[in-house]
Amino acid sequence: MQGGYPPDDEGVCTDVIWRALKNAGYSLKEMVDEDIKNNVKEYPRVAGNPDTNIDFRRVPNLKVYFQRNQLVLTTDLSKIEEWQPGDIVIFGTSHIGIISDKRNKNGIPYLIHNGGQPIREEDILERYNEYEPITGHYRMK
C-alpha cells in the first residue's frame, strides 16, 4: 500500500506498535526508514533493497531498530519489576506487542497485541513465551 499505512480498521501486530508510538509523539516509520537508510547492511530482512512502504511493519526490521536505538531490557519474566507499561516485546521473529499497565495475580503484565484478531489486551505473556520465546524487550529512550 502506498505510503505504508493501512486503514485504521485493519492491521497486524506491528501496526499496534507504530500506532501506539504515534499516539506518544513518535514516528516509527520515519525512525526506522532513517536507520535503514544509514545502516542498510544491519537489516538482513531488507536484503539491501529498502521499501519504505513496508519496512517499518516487519518484525525482524523492528527488532534490529529497537536493538540498535532503544533501551535493551531483560527477557526474563521472573524479573517482573523490570517489565513496565509501554515496553515493547518481541517473540521469535514474527510477533510483537506492548506491555500493558494491567497485571495478573502473579504480577505478570498483560500484553497488548494483534495476533490475528482485533487488538487485544490479555494475560498471555507467559503462555505466548512458551509458544514463541521472547527475543527482545525494549523501552523508548
Secondary structure by P-SEA (a helix, b strand, c coil): ccccccccccccaaaaaaaaaaaacccaaaaaaaaaaaccccccccccccccccccccaaaaaaaaaaccbbbbccccccccccccbbbbccccbbbbbccccccccbbbbbccccccccccccaaaaaaacccccccccc
